[in-house]
């Protein structure tokens, strides 16, 4: 950061510090040092100064957004259980709901300084979700007029999103917004499930499928739900106590979801820690064991295809000097949103090549490729004869 820019951002940080009482549990000098070390980053494009924490800092979770009168915590990580029979009673003592876990990416929609903005888990303003929410949550402005201090937590999912290449099989085109939580900025807590469900029904927000309540002592009905999700190619469930006094939120995924993750991830292994692969193999093995799913030829074939189904084509391309890439398609309401999305990728240091732009049916349809240099080097190095010490 150049000196003049750092000086300006430091002055803005001091403004935020004076206007946000909860921030004062941390010394201003420590926040200024975090800004200097890029642990705290300025957010461009908002009407008032705001910052985001890149990582957890002095009790503020990664992705926390701060501004004058604004403290929006980063969305918490949800622990995953591997076995329903033993995992649920360990974390939940009373009745709970099962919400479908949607394969997509997480955004928080909030009324920030008079504008509705979508923020990613890391605290970036998401140009795509900010552009598209009116198509899927038409009563959101009305909601924020009555509840200006609430935050809507959504999963954006579908084949035309700019970040992830998995989605629920029942979404055939474009994307959808699934509201799964509401956060109260005043009380700094999530609404309990039944209070949340009432508001989601009132404002006609689309939600993940909701089942229950279930009992921790009788999980066979939940197993039946998960087996149905397995057959339908859905990701899994998020389990939420009816009362937060009775436990914490946990998640559980289907075997097929792990297979799908492996199919998507393996070509890009150079970009990932190897533990990503190992964890999914372990989860898949335990899930199939608990749910009495067969370890048979059909399963072995599906797993083998997930790993190797597209690898010959990828290695052929790398051998010819082409990069490892992933192609995405999106549709946007405004050209400015595409420019903001490309700026977001530049900030996140993601290399993008736009392949096609076309206005059709009042939307800008865009096809672009993400280029993965680490994955390219990983495979190219092996093909070029580089040795590795195991």
C-alpha positions as CSV (number, residue, x, y, z in Angstrom):
1,X,0.0,0.0,0.0
2,X,1.4,3.4,-1.0
3,X,2.0,5.8,1.8
4,X,-0.6,8.4,0.8
5,X,-3.3,5.7,0.4
6,X,-2.4,4.2,3.8
7,X,-2.6,7.6,5.4
8,X,-6.0,8.2,4.0
9,X,-7.3,4.8,5.0
10,X,-5.9,5.3,8.5
11,X,-7.9,8.5,8.9
12,X,-11.1,6.7,7.7
13,X,-10.4,3.9,10.2
14,X,-10.2,6.4,13.0
15,X,-13.6,7.7,11.9
16,X,-15.0,4.2,12.1
17,X,-13.4,3.6,15.4
18,X,-15.0,6.6,17.0
19,X,-18.4,5.8,15.5
20,X,-18.5,2.1,16.4
21,X,-18.4,1.5,20.2
22,X,-18.0,-2.3,20.1
23,X,-14.8,-1.8,18.1
24,X,-13.2,-0.1,21.1
25,X,-12.5,-3.3,22.9
26,X,-9.4,-3.4,20.6
27,X,-6.8,-0.6,20.8
28,X,-6.8,1.8,17.9
29,X,-3.0,1.3,17.5
30,X,-3.6,-2.5,17.0
31,X,-6.2,-1.9,14.3
32,X,-3.9,0.5,12.5
33,X,-1.2,-2.1,12.6
34,X,-3.6,-4.7,11.3
35,X,-4.4,-2.2,8.4
36,X,-0.7,-1.8,7.7
37,X,-0.2,-5.6,7.6
38,X,-3.3,-6.1,5.4
39,X,-5.1,-8.1,8.1
40,X,-7.8,-5.4,7.9
41,X,-8.7,-4.1,4.4
42,X,-10.7,-1.1,3.1
43,X,-13.9,-1.9,1.2
44,X,-14.3,0.1,-2.0
45,X,-17.6,1.4,-3.4
46,X,-19.7,2.0,-0.3
47,X,-21.2,5.4,0.7
48,X,-19.3,5.5,4.0
49,X,-15.9,4.1,5.0
50,X,-15.9,0.4,5.8
51,X,-13.3,-2.3,6.4
52,X,-13.2,-6.1,6.5
53,X,-11.1,-8.5,8.5
54,X,-9.2,-11.0,6.3
55,X,-8.7,-13.4,9.2
56,X,-10.0,-13.8,12.7
57,X,-8.7,-10.8,14.8
58,X,-9.1,-10.3,18.5
59,X,-12.5,-12.0,18.6
60,X,-13.7,-10.6,15.3
61,X,-14.3,-13.5,12.9
62,X,-12.8,-13.5,9.4
63,X,-15.1,-11.7,7.0
64,X,-16.4,-9.3,9.6
65,X,-17.4,-5.9,8.1
66,X,-17.1,-2.7,10.2
67,X,-18.2,0.8,9.4
68,X,-19.9,3.8,11.2
69,X,-22.6,2.1,13.2
70,X,-22.0,-1.2,11.4
71,X,-20.6,-4.4,12.9
72,X,-21.6,-7.4,10.7
73,X,-19.7,-10.5,11.9
74,X,-18.3,-13.0,9.5
75,X,-20.5,-16.0,9.0
76,X,-19.5,-18.7,11.4
77,X,-18.0,-22.0,10.3
78,X,-20.4,-24.9,11.0
79,X,-18.9,-28.1,12.5
80,X,-19.5,-31.2,10.5
81,X,-20.4,-34.5,12.1
82,X,-19.4,-37.8,10.5
83,X,-21.9,-40.1,12.2
84,X,-25.5,-39.2,12.9
85,X,-26.1,-41.7,15.7
86,X,-23.3,-40.4,17.9
87,X,-22.7,-36.9,16.5
88,X,-26.2,-35.5,17.0
89,X,-26.6,-36.3,20.7
90,X,-23.1,-34.9,21.3
91,X,-24.1,-31.5,20.1
92,X,-28.0,-31.3,20.2
93,X,-30.0,-32.2,23.3
94,X,-33.5,-31.2,22.2
95,X,-35.7,-31.2,19.0
96,X,-34.1,-29.8,15.9
97,X,-34.9,-29.0,12.3
98,X,-33.1,-30.3,9.2
99,X,-32.6,-27.7,6.5
100,X,-31.3,-28.8,3.1
101,X,-27.6,-27.9,2.7
102,X,-27.5,-26.1,-0.7
103,X,-24.4,-26.5,-2.9
104,X,-23.6,-22.9,-3.8
105,X,-21.8,-19.9,-2.2
106,X,-22.7,-17.9,0.9
107,X,-23.7,-14.2,0.9
108,X,-25.0,-11.8,3.5
109,X,-27.5,-9.2,2.2
110,X,-27.7,-6.1,4.3
111,X,-28.9,-2.5,4.2
112,X,-25.6,-0.8,4.4
113,X,-25.6,3.0,4.5
114,X,-28.9,3.1,2.6
115,X,-28.0,0.5,-0.1
116,X,-28.7,-3.2,-0.3
117,X,-25.3,-4.9,-0.7
118,X,-24.3,-8.6,-0.8
119,X,-21.1,-9.6,1.1
120,X,-19.2,-12.8,0.6
121,X,-17.9,-15.0,3.5
122,X,-14.6,-13.1,3.3
123,X,-16.3,-9.7,3.5
124,X,-16.0,-8.7,-0.1
125,X,-18.9,-6.9,-1.7
126,X,-20.2,-9.5,-4.2
127,X,-21.0,-7.7,-7.5
128,X,-22.9,-10.7,-8.9
129,X,-25.3,-11.2,-5.9
130,X,-25.7,-7.4,-5.5
131,X,-26.8,-7.2,-9.1
132,X,-29.1,-10.2,-9.1
133,X,-31.0,-10.1,-5.8
134,X,-34.0,-8.1,-7.2
135,X,-34.7,-11.0,-9.5
136,X,-35.1,-13.5,-6.7
137,X,-36.0,-11.6,-3.6
138,X,-38.4,-8.9,-4.9
139,X,-39.7,-8.0,-1.4
140,X,-36.2,-7.5,0.1
141,X,-36.4,-3.7,0.1
142,X,-39.8,-3.9,1.9
143,X,-38.2,-6.3,4.4
144,X,-35.4,-3.9,5.1
145,X,-37.8,-1.0,5.5
146,X,-39.3,-2.8,8.5
147,X,-36.2,-4.6,9.7
148,X,-33.2,-2.4,8.7
149,X,-30.9,-4.0,11.3
150,X,-31.4,-7.6,10.1
151,X,-29.1,-9.4,7.7
152,X,-30.4,-12.0,5.2
153,X,-28.1,-14.9,4.8
154,X,-28.4,-16.7,1.5
155,X,-26.9,-19.4,-0.6
156,X,-26.6,-18.4,-4.3
157,X,-26.7,-21.6,-6.3
158,X,-27.2,-22.7,-9.9
159,X,-25.3,-23.4,-13.1
160,X,-24.8,-19.7,-13.9
161,X,-22.9,-18.5,-10.9
162,X,-19.4,-17.0,-11.0
163,X,-17.7,-18.9,-8.1
164,X,-18.6,-22.6,-7.7
165,X,-19.1,-25.4,-10.3
166,X,-21.5,-27.5,-8.3
167,X,-25.2,-26.8,-7.8
168,X,-28.5,-28.6,-6.8
169,X,-29.7,-30.8,-9.7
170,X,-33.1,-29.3,-9.7
171,X,-31.8,-25.9,-10.8
172,X,-31.5,-26.3,-14.6
173,X,-30.5,-22.7,-15.6
174,X,-29.4,-19.4,-14.1
175,X,-29.3,-19.3,-10.3
176,X,-31.6,-19.1,-7.3
177,X,-31.2,-17.4,-3.9
178,X,-32.0,-19.6,-0.9
179,X,-32.5,-17.8,2.4
180,X,-31.3,-19.9,5.3
181,X,-30.7,-17.5,8.2
182,X,-31.5,-14.1,9.5
183,X,-29.0,-12.2,11.7
184,X,-30.0,-9.4,14.1
185,X,-27.3,-6.7,14.1
186,X,-28.7,-5.1,17.3
187,X,-28.6,-8.3,19.4
188,X,-25.7,-9.7,17.5
189,X,-27.4,-13.1,17.2
190,X,-29.2,-15.3,14.7
191,X,-33.0,-15.6,14.9
192,X,-34.2,-18.9,16.2
193,X,-35.6,-21.2,13.5
194,X,-39.3,-20.8,14.1
195,X,-39.1,-17.0,14.3
196,X,-37.0,-17.0,11.2
197,X,-39.4,-19.4,9.3
198,X,-42.3,-17.1,10.1
199,X,-40.6,-14.1,8.5
200,X,-39.4,-16.1,5.5
201,X,-43.0,-17.2,4.8
202,X,-44.3,-13.6,5.3
203,X,-41.9,-12.1,2.8
204,X,-42.1,-15.1,0.4
205,X,-38.3,-15.7,0.4
206,X,-37.3,-19.0,-1.1
207,X,-35.7,-21.3,1.4
208,X,-33.9,-24.6,1.4
209,X,-36.2,-27.6,2.1
210,X,-37.1,-27.6,5.8
211,X,-37.9,-30.9,7.6
212,X,-38.7,-31.7,11.2
213,X,-38.6,-31.2,14.0
214,X,-36.7,-34.4,14.8
215,X,-35.5,-35.9,18.1
216,X,-31.9,-36.7,18.9
217,X,-33.1,-40.0,20.3
218,X,-34.9,-41.1,17.1
219,X,-32.9,-40.4,14.0
220,X,-34.2,-43.1,11.6
221,X,-36.6,-40.5,10.0
222,X,-33.6,-38.2,9.4
223,X,-31.7,-41.1,7.8
224,X,-34.6,-41.6,5.5
225,X,-34.4,-37.9,4.5
226,X,-30.7,-38.2,3.8
227,X,-31.1,-41.3,1.7
228,X,-33.7,-39.5,-0.4
229,X,-31.2,-36.6,-0.8
230,X,-28.6,-39.1,-1.8
231,X,-30.9,-40.5,-4.6
232,X,-31.7,-36.9,-5.8
233,X,-28.1,-35.8,-5.8
234,X,-28.5,-33.2,-3.1
235,X,-25.7,-32.1,-0.8
236,X,-26.9,-32.8,2.7
237,X,-28.5,-31.2,5.8
238,X,-27.8,-28.5,8.3
239,X,-29.3,-29.3,11.7
240,X,-30.6,-26.5,13.8
241,X,-32.0,-26.8,17.3
242,X,-35.5,-25.5,17.9
243,X,-34.0,-23.6,20.8
244,X,-30.4,-22.5,20.8
245,X,-30.3,-23.4,24.5
246,X,-30.5,-27.0,23.3
247,X,-27.3,-27.2,21.4
248,X,-25.5,-25.8,18.3
249,X,-25.9,-25.9,14.6
250,X,-24.1,-28.8,12.8
251,X,-24.0,-30.2,9.3
252,X,-23.9,-33.6,7.6
253,X,-23.5,-34.4,3.9
254,X,-24.4,-37.3,1.6
255,X,-22.0,-39.7,0.2
256,X,-22.7,-38.6,-3.4
257,X,-21.9,-35.0,-2.4
258,X,-18.4,-36.1,-1.5
259,X,-18.0,-37.9,-4.8
260,X,-19.1,-34.7,-6.6
261,X,-16.6,-32.7,-4.7
262,X,-13.8,-35.1,-5.7
263,X,-14.9,-34.9,-9.4
264,X,-14.7,-31.1,-9.3
265,X,-11.5,-30.8,-7.2
266,X,-9.1,-33.4,-8.5
267,X,-8.1,-31.6,-11.8
268,X,-7.2,-28.6,-9.7
269,X,-5.3,-30.4,-7.0
270,X,-2.3,-28.1,-7.3
271,X,-4.5,-25.3,-6.0
272,X,-5.7,-27.3,-2.9
273,X,-4.2,-28.9,0.1
274,X,-4.2,-32.7,-0.2
275,X,-6.2,-32.9,3.0
276,X,-9.2,-31.7,0.9
277,X,-9.2,-35.0,-0.9
278,X,-8.5,-37.1,2.2
279,X,-11.3,-35.6,4.3
280,X,-13.9,-36.3,1.6
281,X,-12.8,-39.9,1.2
282,X,-13.0,-40.4,4.9
283,X,-16.5,-38.7,5.2
284,X,-17.8,-40.7,2.2
285,X,-16.6,-44.0,3.7
286,X,-18.1,-43.4,7.1
287,X,-21.4,-42.1,5.7
288,X,-21.9,-45.2,3.5
289,X,-21.1,-47.5,6.4
290,X,-23.6,-45.8,8.8
291,X,-26.4,-45.7,6.2
292,X,-25.8,-49.3,5.0
293,X,-25.1,-48.1,1.5
294,X,-23.4,-50.8,-0.6
295,X,-19.7,-50.8,-1.5
296,X,-20.3,-52.4,-4.9
297,X,-19.3,-52.1,-8.5
298,X,-21.7,-49.2,-9.1
299,X,-20.1,-47.2,-6.3
300,X,-16.5,-48.1,-7.4
301,X,-17.3,-47.0,-10.9
302,X,-18.9,-43.7,-9.8
303,X,-15.9,-43.0,-7.6
304,X,-13.4,-43.9,-10.3
305,X,-15.2,-41.7,-12.9
306,X,-15.2,-38.8,-10.4
307,X,-11.4,-38.9,-10.1
308,X,-10.4,-39.8,-13.6
309,X,-13.3,-39.2,-16.0
310,X,-12.0,-35.9,-17.4
311,X,-8.3,-36.4,-16.7
312,X,-7.1,-37.6,-20.1
313,X,-8.5,-34.5,-21.8
314,X,-6.9,-32.3,-19.1
315,X,-3.5,-33.9,-19.4
316,X,-3.6,-33.7,-23.2
317,X,-4.2,-30.0,-23.0
318,X,-1.4,-29.4,-20.4
319,X,1.0,-31.5,-22.5
320,X,0.2,-29.1,-25.4
321,X,1.1,-26.1,-23.2
322,X,-2.4,-25.0,-22.4
323,X,-3.4,-23.9,-18.9
324,X,-5.7,-25.7,-16.5
325,X,-8.9,-23.6,-16.6
326,X,-12.6,-23.7,-15.5
327,X,-15.3,-22.1,-17.6
328,X,-18.2,-20.2,-16.0
329,X,-21.3,-18.6,-17.4
330,X,-23.3,-15.8,-15.7
331,X,-26.1,-13.4,-16.6
332,X,-26.2,-9.8,-15.2
333,X,-28.6,-7.0,-15.3
334,X,-26.0,-4.2,-15.8
335,X,-22.8,-3.9,-17.7
336,X,-21.3,-2.1,-14.6
337,X,-21.8,-5.2,-12.6
338,X,-19.6,-7.2,-15.0
339,X,-16.9,-4.5,-14.6
340,X,-17.3,-4.7,-10.8
341,X,-17.1,-8.5,-10.9
342,X,-13.9,-8.4,-13.0
343,X,-12.4,-5.9,-10.5
344,X,-13.4,-8.2,-7.7
345,X,-11.4,-11.1,-9.3
346,X,-8.4,-8.8,-9.8
347,X,-8.5,-7.9,-6.1
348,X,-8.8,-11.6,-5.2
349,X,-5.8,-12.3,-7.6
350,X,-7.8,-14.6,-9.8
351,X,-6.9,-14.6,-13.4
352,X,-9.9,-14.3,-15.7
353,X,-10.3,-14.4,-19.5
354,X,-13.7,-13.3,-20.9
355,X,-14.7,-15.5,-23.8
356,X,-18.1,-14.2,-24.7
357,X,-20.5,-11.3,-24.0
358,X,-24.0,-11.0,-25.4
359,X,-27.1,-9.1,-24.5
360,X,-30.1,-11.4,-24.7
361,X,-33.6,-11.0,-23.1
362,X,-32.5,-7.9,-21.2
363,X,-29.5,-9.7,-19.5
364,X,-25.8,-9.5,-20.3
365,X,-24.8,-13.2,-20.8
366,X,-21.1,-13.7,-20.1
367,X,-18.8,-16.7,-20.5
368,X,-15.4,-16.5,-18.8
369,X,-12.6,-18.8,-17.8
370,X,-10.7,-18.9,-14.6
371,X,-7.0,-19.8,-15.1
372,X,-5.4,-21.9,-12.4
373,X,-1.6,-21.4,-12.5
374,X,-0.7,-23.6,-9.5
375,X,-2.7,-26.5,-11.0
376,X,-1.1,-25.9,-14.4
377,X,2.4,-26.0,-12.8
378,X,1.5,-29.1,-10.8
379,X,0.5,-31.2,-13.8
380,X,3.0,-29.6,-16.2
381,X,5.9,-30.3,-13.9
382,X,5.1,-34.0,-13.7
383,X,4.7,-34.2,-17.5
384,X,8.0,-32.4,-18.0
385,X,9.9,-35.0,-16.0
386,X,10.4,-33.2,-12.7
387,X,11.2,-35.6,-9.8
388,X,9.5,-35.5,-6.4
389,X,10.7,-36.9,-3.1
390,X,7.8,-38.8,-1.4
